[in-house]
Amino acid sequence: MDDADPRIGTVLQGRYRVLEALGVGGMGVVYRGERLGLNKPVAIKFLRGDMAVQDEFVVRFEREARAMSQLQHPHLIPVIDFGVVDATPYLVLEYVRGDNLYDVLRKGPMPVARALTIMRQVLAGLGHAHQQGIVHRDVKPDNVILADAEGTGDHAHLFDFGLAKLTGGGGENTSPAAAYAIGTPSYMSPEQARGEPVDVRSDVYACGVLLFEMLTGRKPFRGDNSRDVLRHHVKTPPPTLAEAAPDRTFSPELEAVVARALAKDPAERPADALAFAEELEPLALRA
């Protein structure tokens, strides 16, 4: 534990003790904690201090709490509690032990069967969110945990709904300038990159990018800076899986499904996450 961190050892709401820092994300600082009296591990996510004084980020953080409080699914990490301490909001989440997919992908591409298994699990959790009228808007490997599940294979958990859009929720800055700031450039759909309104098909596109990366070991688009990457998402046809990884073999059916997910026109993509998962199912059975 870091004794220099004033949060270490503090007790929130008389129920949760902060034990150690786990990492820093785009909007939050995450700690391992415990539920007092139950000795149950939890994760505690505080809004970053520099953001806690900005209303826009406080609203986004509260949006994550509202979004995740609606979601109960085996492939999502549920919110247990929400509170504010010293003017800083925090979330208490179920603690999931495992590997971050970002770290796993640094080792290289995955076998097709494993990639399809993980993708279908992510899509199952995301599909549940879509059914509740929630668009994630920041699906990427950093936001997927592969839980320790000895003897049962990977168990993927999607998390971090800090940029989520609640359909019909209102109260969101929808200007093009604001939209450009929402999301991670390498995984942004063309419409998201243009600052246009997005729906569940934008998440489908991000999942297409993620699946492409799991299969080939690289993202479909690269650039010298974020602006270049966004321009490619808007204008450049994606490479095929075989072009990105010529030393690997991919079926024509898999190439076609990934290409549909990466279509520039949202109308040409699978209608939502569950539709994408349905297209992958027969491929997974043959992998």
C-alpha positions as CSV (number, residue, x, y, z in Angstrom):
1,M,0.0,0.0,0.0
2,D,1.1,3.6,-0.7
3,D,1.2,5.4,2.7
4,A,1.6,8.7,0.8
5,D,-1.9,8.4,-0.7
6,P,-4.3,9.9,1.8
7,R,-7.1,7.7,0.6
8,I,-5.4,4.5,1.7
9,G,-7.1,3.3,4.9
10,T,-10.0,5.6,4.8
11,V,-13.5,4.2,5.3
12,L,-16.4,5.3,3.0
13,Q,-20.0,5.4,4.3
14,G,-18.8,3.3,7.3
15,R,-18.8,0.3,4.9
16,Y,-15.9,0.3,2.5
17,R,-12.2,0.5,3.4
18,V,-9.8,1.7,0.7
19,L,-6.8,-0.6,0.6
20,E,-4.5,0.1,-2.4
21,A,-4.3,1.9,-5.6
22,L,-4.8,-0.2,-8.7
23,G,-4.5,2.2,-11.6
24,V,-5.5,5.5,-13.3
25,G,-7.9,5.6,-16.2
26,G,-9.1,8.4,-18.4
27,M,-11.5,9.8,-15.8
28,G,-10.9,7.9,-12.6
29,V,-8.5,6.5,-10.1
30,V,-9.3,2.9,-9.1
31,Y,-8.5,1.3,-5.8
32,R,-8.9,-2.2,-4.3
33,G,-11.1,-2.1,-1.2
34,E,-13.1,-4.3,1.1
35,R,-16.7,-4.3,2.4
36,L,-16.3,-4.2,6.1
37,G,-17.9,-6.9,8.1
38,L,-18.1,-9.2,5.1
39,N,-14.4,-9.2,4.1
40,K,-15.6,-8.9,0.5
41,P,-13.2,-7.4,-2.0
42,V,-14.6,-4.4,-4.0
43,A,-13.2,-1.9,-6.5
44,I,-13.6,1.8,-5.7
45,K,-13.3,4.3,-8.5
46,F,-12.9,8.0,-7.7
47,L,-13.3,10.7,-10.2
48,R,-9.9,12.3,-10.9
49,G,-9.2,15.3,-8.7
50,D,-8.7,17.7,-11.7
51,M,-12.0,16.6,-13.1
52,A,-14.0,16.7,-9.9
53,V,-14.0,20.5,-10.0
54,Q,-15.4,20.5,-13.6
55,D,-19.2,20.1,-13.9
56,E,-19.0,18.3,-17.2
57,F,-16.9,15.5,-15.8
58,V,-18.9,15.2,-12.7
59,V,-22.0,14.8,-14.8
60,R,-20.3,12.1,-16.9
61,F,-19.3,10.2,-13.8
62,E,-22.8,10.4,-12.4
63,R,-24.0,9.2,-15.8
64,E,-21.8,6.1,-15.4
65,A,-23.3,5.4,-12.0
66,R,-26.8,5.7,-13.4
67,A,-26.0,3.6,-16.4
68,M,-24.3,0.8,-14.6
69,S,-26.9,0.7,-11.8
70,Q,-29.4,-0.5,-14.4
71,L,-27.2,-3.3,-15.6
72,Q,-26.9,-6.8,-14.2
73,H,-25.2,-9.2,-16.5
74,P,-22.5,-11.9,-16.2
75,H,-20.3,-10.0,-18.7
76,L,-20.6,-6.6,-17.1
77,I,-19.0,-5.3,-13.8
78,P,-21.9,-4.1,-11.7
79,V,-22.0,-1.0,-9.5
80,I,-22.6,-1.8,-5.9
81,D,-22.8,1.7,-4.4
82,F,-22.2,5.4,-5.2
83,G,-21.2,8.3,-3.0
84,V,-19.3,11.6,-2.6
85,V,-16.4,12.3,-0.2
86,D,-14.5,15.6,0.0
87,A,-16.5,16.8,-3.0
88,T,-15.2,13.9,-5.1
89,P,-17.7,11.3,-6.4
90,Y,-16.9,7.6,-6.4
91,L,-18.3,4.3,-7.5
92,V,-18.1,1.0,-5.6
93,L,-18.0,-1.9,-8.0
94,E,-17.6,-5.7,-7.8
95,Y,-13.9,-6.6,-7.8
96,V,-12.9,-8.8,-10.6
97,R,-9.5,-10.5,-10.6
98,G,-8.0,-11.0,-14.0
99,D,-6.0,-9.6,-16.9
100,N,-6.8,-6.5,-18.8
101,L,-7.4,-7.3,-22.5
102,Y,-5.0,-4.4,-23.4
103,D,-2.2,-6.2,-21.6
104,V,-3.1,-9.5,-23.2
105,L,-3.0,-8.0,-26.7
106,R,0.4,-6.6,-26.2
107,K,1.6,-10.2,-26.5
108,G,0.2,-10.5,-30.1
109,P,-2.8,-11.8,-31.9
110,M,-5.1,-14.5,-30.5
111,P,-6.2,-17.8,-32.0
112,V,-9.4,-17.3,-33.8
113,A,-11.4,-19.5,-31.4
114,R,-10.3,-17.5,-28.4
115,A,-10.9,-14.1,-30.1
116,L,-14.4,-15.1,-31.1
117,T,-15.2,-16.4,-27.6
118,I,-14.1,-13.2,-25.9
119,M,-15.9,-11.1,-28.5
120,R,-19.1,-12.9,-28.1
121,Q,-19.0,-12.4,-24.4
122,V,-18.3,-8.7,-24.7
123,L,-21.2,-8.5,-27.2
124,A,-23.5,-10.3,-24.8
125,G,-22.8,-7.8,-22.0
126,L,-23.0,-4.9,-24.4
127,G,-26.2,-6.2,-25.9
128,H,-27.8,-6.1,-22.5
129,A,-26.8,-2.5,-22.2
130,H,-28.2,-1.8,-25.6
131,Q,-31.5,-3.4,-24.6
132,Q,-31.6,-0.9,-21.7
133,G,-31.1,2.0,-24.1
134,I,-27.4,2.6,-23.2
135,V,-24.7,3.2,-25.7
136,H,-21.2,2.6,-24.3
137,R,-19.2,4.9,-26.7
138,D,-15.8,3.7,-25.5
139,V,-15.5,0.0,-26.2
140,K,-11.7,-0.9,-26.3
141,P,-9.4,-3.5,-24.8
142,D,-8.6,-1.3,-21.9
143,N,-12.2,-1.6,-20.8
144,V,-12.3,-5.4,-20.8
145,I,-11.2,-7.7,-18.0
146,L,-10.6,-11.4,-18.6
147,A,-11.4,-12.9,-15.3
148,D,-9.5,-15.7,-13.7
149,A,-11.7,-18.7,-14.3
150,E,-9.5,-21.8,-13.8
151,G,-10.6,-24.7,-15.9
152,T,-13.4,-22.8,-17.6
153,G,-11.5,-20.5,-20.0
154,D,-11.8,-16.8,-20.5
155,H,-14.7,-14.9,-18.8
156,A,-14.8,-11.4,-20.2
157,H,-16.2,-8.4,-18.3
158,L,-16.9,-5.1,-20.0
159,F,-16.7,-2.0,-17.8
160,D,-16.2,1.8,-17.7
161,F,-19.5,3.3,-18.8
162,G,-18.1,6.8,-18.0
163,L,-18.9,8.0,-21.6
164,A,-22.2,6.1,-21.9
165,K,-25.1,7.7,-23.6
166,L,-28.5,7.0,-22.1
167,T,-31.0,7.1,-24.9
168,G,-33.5,9.9,-24.3
169,G,-31.7,11.0,-21.1
170,G,-31.0,14.5,-22.3
171,G,-28.7,16.9,-20.5
172,E,-25.7,16.1,-22.7
173,N,-23.5,18.5,-24.6
174,T,-24.1,17.4,-28.2
175,S,-22.1,20.1,-30.0
176,P,-19.6,18.8,-32.6
177,A,-16.7,20.0,-30.4
178,A,-17.9,18.1,-27.4
179,A,-18.5,15.0,-29.5
180,Y,-15.0,15.0,-30.8
181,A,-13.8,14.7,-27.2
182,I,-15.9,11.6,-26.5
183,G,-14.3,8.3,-27.2
184,T,-10.9,6.8,-28.0
185,P,-9.8,7.7,-31.6
186,S,-8.5,4.2,-32.6
187,Y,-12.0,2.7,-31.8
188,M,-14.3,5.5,-32.9
189,S,-16.9,5.0,-35.5
190,P,-17.0,7.3,-38.6
191,E,-20.1,9.1,-37.3
192,Q,-18.5,9.5,-33.8
193,A,-15.3,10.8,-35.4
194,R,-17.4,13.4,-37.3
195,G,-19.1,14.5,-34.1
196,E,-22.5,13.3,-35.2
197,P,-25.1,11.7,-32.9
198,V,-24.4,8.0,-32.3
199,D,-26.5,4.9,-31.5
200,V,-25.8,1.3,-30.7
201,R,-24.3,0.7,-34.2
202,S,-21.3,2.9,-33.1
203,D,-20.6,0.4,-30.4
204,V,-20.8,-2.4,-33.1
205,Y,-18.1,-0.6,-35.1
206,A,-15.9,-0.3,-32.0
207,C,-16.3,-4.1,-31.4
208,G,-15.4,-4.6,-35.0
209,V,-12.2,-2.8,-34.4
210,L,-11.5,-4.7,-31.3
211,L,-12.2,-8.1,-33.0
212,F,-9.9,-7.0,-35.9
213,E,-7.2,-6.2,-33.3
214,M,-7.6,-9.5,-31.5
215,L,-7.3,-11.5,-34.7
216,T,-4.4,-9.6,-36.4
217,G,-2.5,-8.0,-33.6
218,R,-3.0,-4.5,-35.0
219,K,-5.7,-1.9,-35.3
220,P,-7.2,-1.4,-38.8
221,F,-6.1,2.2,-38.9
222,R,-2.9,3.9,-37.9
223,G,-1.7,7.5,-38.1
224,D,0.8,10.0,-36.9
225,N,-1.7,11.6,-34.6
226,S,-5.4,11.3,-33.5
227,R,-6.6,13.5,-36.4
228,D,-5.0,11.1,-38.9
229,V,-6.6,8.1,-37.3
230,L,-10.1,9.8,-37.3
231,R,-9.7,10.7,-40.9
232,H,-9.0,7.1,-41.8
233,H,-12.1,6.0,-39.9
234,V,-14.2,8.4,-41.9
235,K,-12.7,8.0,-45.4
236,T,-10.4,5.0,-45.7
237,P,-11.7,1.4,-46.5
238,P,-10.4,-0.9,-43.8
239,P,-7.9,-3.6,-44.8
240,T,-8.9,-7.2,-44.8
241,L,-7.8,-9.4,-42.0
242,A,-5.5,-11.2,-44.4
243,E,-3.9,-7.9,-45.5
244,A,-3.3,-7.0,-41.9
245,A,-1.9,-10.4,-40.9
246,P,-0.7,-12.2,-44.1
247,D,0.9,-15.0,-42.1
248,R,-2.5,-16.0,-40.7
249,T,-5.5,-17.7,-42.3
250,F,-9.0,-16.4,-42.1
251,S,-12.2,-17.8,-43.6
252,P,-14.1,-15.7,-46.1
253,E,-17.1,-15.8,-43.8
254,L,-15.1,-14.2,-40.9
255,E,-13.6,-11.6,-43.3
256,A,-17.2,-10.7,-44.4
257,V,-18.6,-10.4,-40.8
258,V,-15.7,-8.2,-39.7
259,A,-16.0,-6.0,-42.8
260,R,-19.8,-5.5,-42.1
261,A,-19.0,-4.4,-38.5
262,L,-16.5,-1.9,-39.9
263,A,-18.8,-0.5,-42.6
264,K,-18.7,3.3,-42.9
265,D,-22.5,3.5,-43.1
266,P,-24.1,2.4,-39.8
267,A,-27.1,1.0,-41.8
268,E,-24.7,-1.6,-43.3
269,R,-23.5,-2.9,-39.9
270,P,-25.2,-5.5,-37.7
271,A,-28.2,-3.7,-36.0
272,D,-26.8,-4.0,-32.5
273,A,-24.4,-6.0,-30.3
274,L,-26.6,-9.1,-30.1
275,A,-27.1,-9.1,-33.9
276,F,-23.3,-9.0,-34.3
277,A,-22.9,-11.9,-31.8
278,E,-25.5,-13.9,-33.7
279,E,-23.4,-13.5,-36.9
280,L,-20.3,-14.7,-35.1
281,E,-22.0,-17.8,-33.5
282,P,-21.7,-20.2,-36.5
283,L,-18.1,-19.1,-37.0
284,A,-17.2,-19.7,-33.4
285,L,-18.7,-23.2,-33.6
286,R,-16.4,-24.0,-36.5
287,A,-13.3,-22.3,-35.1
